Amino acid sequence: MPRFVIEREIPGAGNLSQEELAEIAQTSNEAVASLGVPYTWVNSYVTDDKIYCVHEAEDAETILEHARRGGFPANNVSAVANEFGPQTAATAAPR
């Protein structure tokens, strides 16, 4: 399933308490369940004034519908073109 990175501008996001994040997670889970289509929330990262989320869905329109149902901003939705990490170096040709 395609993967997307969602940028959510939320002033003061870095000050959200664990309880507030749990409430946001519950709202997100409810929005996912209401969609009735394959959808996976992979993870989210909180910075001072933004939350970056990684979700899997068939298309960006479904990502935006999740945001609408959850009452979340979705200021930028980008399809992931590729992924890599430290383990990727093992597949490189020797120097």
C-alpha positions in Angstrom: 0.0 0.0 0.0 1.4 3.5 -0.8 2.9 5.3 2.1 2.5 9.1 2.8 4.2 11.6 5.1 1.7 14.2 6.5 2.9 17.5 7.9 0.5 18.9 10.4 1.1 22.5 11.6 0.0 22.6 15.3 1.4 25.5 17.3 2.7 24.3 20.6 2.6 20.6 19.6 5.8 19.9 21.5 4.0 20.9 24.7 1.2 18.4 24.3 0.9 16.0 27.3 0.9 12.2 27.0 -2.8 12.4 27.9 -3.5 14.8 25.1 -1.5 12.7 22.6 -3.5 9.6 23.8 -6.7 11.5 23.0 -5.5 12.5 19.6 -4.5 8.9 19.0 -8.0 7.7 20.0 -9.6 10.2 17.6 -7.3 9.1 14.8 -8.1 5.5 15.4 -11.8 6.2 15.3 -11.4 8.2 12.0 -9.4 5.2 10.6 -12.2 2.8 11.6 -14.8 5.0 10.0 -13.2 5.1 6.6 -14.1 1.5 5.8 -11.1 1.1 3.5 -7.6 -0.2 4.1 -5.6 2.4 6.1 -2.7 2.1 8.5 -1.3 4.8 10.7 2.3 3.8 11.0 3.8 6.4 13.4 4.0 10.1 14.3 6.7 12.4 15.3 6.2 15.6 17.4 8.3 18.7 17.0 7.8 22.1 18.6 5.1 23.3 16.2 4.4 20.4 13.9 3.5 16.7 13.9 4.8 14.5 11.1 2.8 11.4 10.5 3.4 8.3 8.4 0.3 6.7 7.1 -0.5 4.0 4.4 -3.5 4.4 2.2 -4.5 3.9 -1.4 -4.3 7.6 -2.2 -3.8 11.2 -0.9 -7.6 11.8 -1.0 -8.1 9.1 1.6 -5.4 10.7 3.8 -7.2 14.0 3.6 -10.6 12.4 4.4 -9.0 10.9 7.5 -7.8 14.3 8.5 -11.2 15.8 7.9 -13.0 13.2 10.0 -10.5 13.5 12.8 -10.4 17.3 12.8 -6.7 17.3 12.1 -4.8 19.7 9.9 -3.0 18.1 6.9 -0.9 21.0 5.6 1.2 18.9 3.3 0.7 15.3 2.2 3.6 13.8 0.3 3.7 10.3 -1.2 6.9 8.4 -0.2 8.9 7.7 -3.4 11.4 5.4 -1.6 12.8 4.5 1.8 16.3 3.8 3.1 18.2 3.5 6.3 21.5 2.4 7.7 20.9 -1.2 6.5 20.8 0.1 3.0 24.6 0.6 3.0 25.0 -3.2 3.1 23.6 -3.4 -0.5 26.1 -0.8 -1.9 29.1 -1.9 -4.0 32.4 -1.8 -2.0 34.4 1.3 -2.4 
